Each structure stands twice: as structure tokens, then as C-alpha cells.
Amino acid sequence: MNLSYWEIKSWLSNIDYCIVGSGIVGLNCALQLKAKFPKAKILILEKGTLPQGASTKNAGFACFGSLSEILDDLKTHTKPEVLQLIQKRVKGLNVLRQTLGDQKINFKQLGGYELFLNSNQTLFQDCISKREAINTWLKPLFKSDVFSIKHNSFNFKNINNQYVFNKFEGQIDTGKMMEALLEKVYSKGIKILNNVQVEQFLEFANSVKIKTNQFEFSSSKLLIATNGFASQLIKEHVKPARAQVLITKPINNLRLKGTFHLDKGYYYFRNIDNRVLLGGGRNLDFKTEETTVFKQTALIQNHLETLLKTTILPETAFEIEHRWSGIMGVGSQKRAVVKRLSTNVFCGVRLGGMGVAIGSLIGKELAELV
């Protein structure tokens, strides 16, 4: 890229903090750094035209884990670890709401429902038998029972006639959230350069030289907030996990309201603008979905459509209007990786599919590391 003196002077000189990734984590990190160091020059690099990854592509669930997900996590994590995960998600959602305001993100606490397929009665019985114990365990955090039982008021088919309901769960408008975050970042004088991909970096005693597909420059500190793409730059163990989504055209008199989880959270759907948004199916082909390629597969898309026809909207005509995918960052543990990698390089990655819930908090924690 043939840069002018003005471009170099205004955008690429005397950078105090360079953040890679303009998603939820990167933008929140920039805001926190600017609050701590008002005179700092902060530059965010984004490889996409819009924030890539999952920040503009997620389903907009303001959730902290369904009952079956929590029970599943207790099989691979200790009780204190799972409680800390839930606490961080709740705290992160509060940070998001306080940072932007409920109106800006269109936050609605309509509650969350967990559905159980008729073919999976074992999972349903396990959740029902442990519900009260989990409620007792979580009561100090929520000051009330989290999970209750509701009947199939939405007339879904091929599922158990009882749902597990979580009154604390909500939904947001993902696009409005990211617009509001970007607006706030720009208002603080923080610069963002899009379509710039970091290819490598080299650390010196007091700076980091950053090579991109467009130009090279130096920054005092480098902060990596690329989540599912992190392993392209650093050695932290973060696996990409693609999540495929579809959305219907508007449906007249749509009764469905809230956020819904199915099959341990591997499927999820919600109402938005009189439409049904449905995502998931990664469990049908884990290996293929460990990718950073944004596309859809017939296997998963066909299964999502079948789920709409047979279970979610069995008596309602619908048409699919859009399909897309997002890239999450996952690992063997659900705890995010927020750490100092070296003297001048830091990272906040591996959000485990909970970016809406913890992204704001991880951005704050990443800034605090500096």
C-alpha cells in the first residue's frame, strides 16, 4: 500500500495500543483503555469490512446457560469453576447493559425456554430431578429460583409437554449493539481501520512491529481480541467453531416470544422482527465445523429447516430469507483466555460461544492487564 506522509502521521505513528479485532472484546477493551489513559493513541485493526467472527453474526441471546448446559458443564468442571463461569456471564451482561443502555441494544427480558425432544426423555428427567438442587445452589447469586417448569404454550411438536423456564434470560438486537459500540468508540477519538489483516508481529524491548496485508507500523502494546481466529497469530489453544444460522421472512401473527434452547444448547431459536431466527447443528459434524471459513453446509441447513417444519413452526407456512455463519472460539475448558503473552503482547480470546454475555467483561479484563 502506497501511504502518504499524512496517512502515516495521522493513523500509523505514535500508537500506544493496537488492538486486533473490532468485535465485542476489542471495542470494549479500547473504551476501557481510553477511560484509563485519555491521551493514549489507540488503533483497532479489523480484517473484515464489518467486525468478523461472531460479534455481528450471533443470535443475540443474553443468556448464561440453560439447565442442561450447566449440568453438562458440571461433568467436566468443578462446581466452583461452573459457578464462576455463570457469575462472569451475569456480570458481563450487566457491563454490556450499563455501557450501552437497554434501549440502544433493544434488550428485552422475555425469558428463556429449554425444550426437550420426545426422543430424549432421559435428558429431560435428569434436568427435572436436579432442578431444585441447581436452584438452591444458584440462589445466593440470583436471590430467587432461576429455573421453573412451564407447559407447551407455544404448541411446538415432537417435544416434551413441559419446558424448563429461566425468567432471567433476555435477548438483544446484535446489530444495534455493535452499532452503538462503534459509535461510542468513534466518539472517543479511537481509530478503526477495516480490511486490514495482521499477518505477523515482532516484539522489541519497548514496542511491537506489526506487519499487515497493507502496511507495517509499530505500537507500544499489542492486544489480540480475535477469538476464533486467535490461533492464526498466537499459540494459545483456541479452536474455531462455526455456527450456522438461518432466519425466516416475517410471519403474520407470530406468537413465539423469547429465547429457546434445544438439545443441550446445540440448537437455539428466538423471535426477532416477527421472524424466527434458528441456529446450531454443529454437533452433527464437529470436525467440519472446526473451521474459519464463513459458509453453510447442506447437512446442517437441511436439518435446521426440518426442525422448523416439524417442531418449531409445524402448522405455520414460512420462507427462509437469509442464511449465514459465524466463527466462535472454543477449547477443552470454557474459561476465556485473558493473559499477558509477553512484555508488550496481551490477548483476550476463547469466549466459548458466550460472546454476548462475557465479551464486554473480557474486554475490560484485557484492558486491566495493561
Residue, then its C-alpha position, 0 to 999 in steps of 0.5 A: m500500500n502506497l501511504s502518504y506522509w499524512e496517512i502515516k502521521s495521522w493513523l500509523s505513528n505514535i500508537d500506544y495500543c493496537i488492538v486486533g479485532s473490532g468485535i465485542v472484546g476489542l471495542n470494549c477493551a479500547l473504551q476501557l483503555k481510553a477511560k484509563f489513559p485519555k491521551a493514549k493513541i489507540l488503533i483497532l485493526e479489523k480484517g473484515t469490512l464489518p467486525q468478523g467472527a461472531s460479534t455481528k453474526n450471533a443470535g443475540f441471546a443474553c443468556f448464561g446457560s440453560l439447565s442442561e448446559i450447566l449440568d453438562d458443564l458440571k461433568t467436566h468442571t468443578k462446581p466452583e469453576v461452573l459457578q464462576l463461569i455463570q457469575k462472569r456471564v451475569k456480570g458481563l451482561n450487566v457491563l454490556r447493559q450499563t455501557l450501552g443502555d437497554q434501549k440502544i441494544n433493544f434488550k428485552q427480558l422475555g425469558g428463556y425456554e429449554l425444550f426437550l425432544n420426545s426422543n430424549q426423555t432421559l435428558f429431560q428427567d435428569c434436568i427435572s430431578k436436579r432442578e431444585a438442587i441447581n436452584t438452591w445452589l444458584k440462589p445466593l447469586f440470583k436471590s430467587d429460583v432461576f429455573s421453573i417448569k412451564h407447559n407447551s404454550f407455544n404448541f411446538k411438536n415432537i417435544n416434551n409437554q413441559y419446558v424448563f423456564n429461566k425468567f432471567e434470560g433476555q435477548i438483544d438486537t446484535g446489530k444495534m449493539m455493535e452499532a452503538l459500540l462503534e459509535k461510542v468508540y468513534s466518539k472517543g477519538i479511537k481509530i478503526l481501520n477495516n480490511v486490514q489483516v495482521e499477518q505477523f508481529l515482532e516484539f522489541a524491548n519497548s514496542v511491537k512491529i506489526k506487519t499487515n496485508q497493507f502496511e507495517f507500523s509499530s505500537s507500544k502494546l499489542l492486544i489480540a481480541t480475535n477469538g476464533f481466529a486467535s490461533q492464526l497469530i498466537k499459540e494459545h489453544v483456541k479452536p474455531a467453531r462455526a455456527q450456522v444460522l438461518i432466519t425466516k421472512p416475517i410471519n403474520n401473527l407470530r406468537l413465539k416470544g423469547t429465547f429457546h434452547l434445544d438439545k443441550g444448547y446445540y440448537y437455539f431459536r428466538n423471535i426477532d422482527n416477527r421472524v424466527l431466527l434458528g441456529g446450531g447443528r454443529n454437533l452433527d459434524f464437529k470436525t467440519e465445523e472446526t473451521t474459519v471459513f464463513k459458509q453453510t453446509a447442506l447437512i446442517q441447513n437441511h436439518l435446521e429447516t426440518l426442525l422448523k417444519t416439524t417442531i418449531l413452526p409445524e402448522t405455520a407456512f414460512e420462507i427462509e430469507h437469509r442464511w449465514s455463519g459465524i466463527m466462535g472460539v472454543g477449547s477443552q475448558k470454557r474459561a476465556v483466555v485473558k493473559r499477558l503473552s509477553t512484555n508488550v503482547f496481551c490477548g483476550v480470546r476463547l469466549g466459548g460461544m458466550g460472546v454476548a454475555i462475557g465479551s464486554l467483561i473480557g474486554k475490560e479484563l484485557a484492558e486491566l492487564v495493561 
